[in-house]
Amino acid sequence: MNHQEALVPHFGVSTPPASSSGMSCDCDAGRDLLQRLRAHCRAVTLVWADGGYTGWLVEFAHAVLALALAVVKRPDDVRGFTVLPRRWVVERSFAHLIGARRLARDYESRTDSSEAMAWWAASITATRRLARQGTPTPRRHISQPTPAAA
């Protein structure tokens, strides 16, 4: 089974999850993902992360990658469900990806195949959003009958 990490910008168009073997911890996979982020998106300065990304990864992101890694933790005194800040962005993005039925289960035996399917699903979401934001489709004009010449 693959372990997946995802990078989701604040506007919600997800980069597909990066798959790794289930043997790595969250911080190792997070380090690889943050390095890819820094290589491709130099303008990003703040990253929100789940509670599993504490410890040395916060210092690594700050010292080596010049990223502020803000860890969103669940309050210790709360039992049951609680809404975590910024978590809804990630959950919404995963919901868009799961809309591709192939990603609802882990059918892929290779991580590169799994990542390719995630890229495919993310591209569908992105193109749909771009199509909605693009130029409006021309409306059909119903031809009006011309007034009779008098």
DASULWO-V704418 format. One record per residue. N is the residue number from 1. SS is DSSP state (@ for helix, = for strand, . for the rest). Layout:
BEGIN
<<N | SS> <N | SS>>
END
This chain:
BEGIN
<<1 | .> <2 | => <3 | => <4 | => <5 | => <6 | => <7 | => <8 | => <9 | .> <10 | .> <11 | .> <12 | .> <13 | .> <14 | => <15 | => <16 | => <17 | => <18 | => <19 | => <20 | => <21 | => <22 | .> <23 | .> <24 | .> <25 | .> <26 | @> <27 | @> <28 | @> <29 | @> <30 | @> <31 | @> <32 | @> <33 | @> <34 | @> <35 | @> <36 | @> <37 | @> <38 | @> <39 | @> <40 | @> <41 | .> <42 | .> <43 | .> <44 | .> <45 | .> <46 | => <47 | => <48 | => <49 | => <50 | .> <51 | @> <52 | @> <53 | @> <54 | .> <55 | .> <56 | @> <57 | @> <58 | @> <59 | @> <60 | @> <61 | @> <62 | @> <63 | @> <64 | .> <65 | .> <66 | .> <67 | .> <68 | => <69 | => <70 | => <71 | => <72 | .> <73 | .> <74 | .> <75 | .> <76 | .> <77 | .> <78 | .> <79 | .> <80 | .> <81 | .> <82 | .> <83 | .> <84 | .> <85 | .> <86 | .> <87 | @> <88 | @> <89 | @> <90 | @> <91 | @> <92 | @> <93 | @> <94 | @> <95 | @> <96 | @> <97 | @> <98 | @> <99 | .> <100 | .> <101 | @> <102 | @> <103 | @> <104 | .> <105 | .> <106 | .> <107 | .> <108 | .> <109 | .> <110 | .> <111 | @> <112 | @> <113 | @> <114 | @> <115 | @> <116 | @> <117 | @> <118 | @> <119 | @> <120 | @> <121 | @> <122 | @> <123 | @> <124 | @> <125 | @> <126 | @> <127 | @> <128 | @> <129 | @> <130 | @> <131 | @> <132 | @> <133 | @> <134 | .> <135 | .> <136 | .> <137 | .> <138 | .> <139 | .> <140 | .> <141 | .> <142 | .> <143 | .> <144 | .> <145 | .> <146 | .> <147 | .> <148 | .> <149 | .> <150 | .>>
END
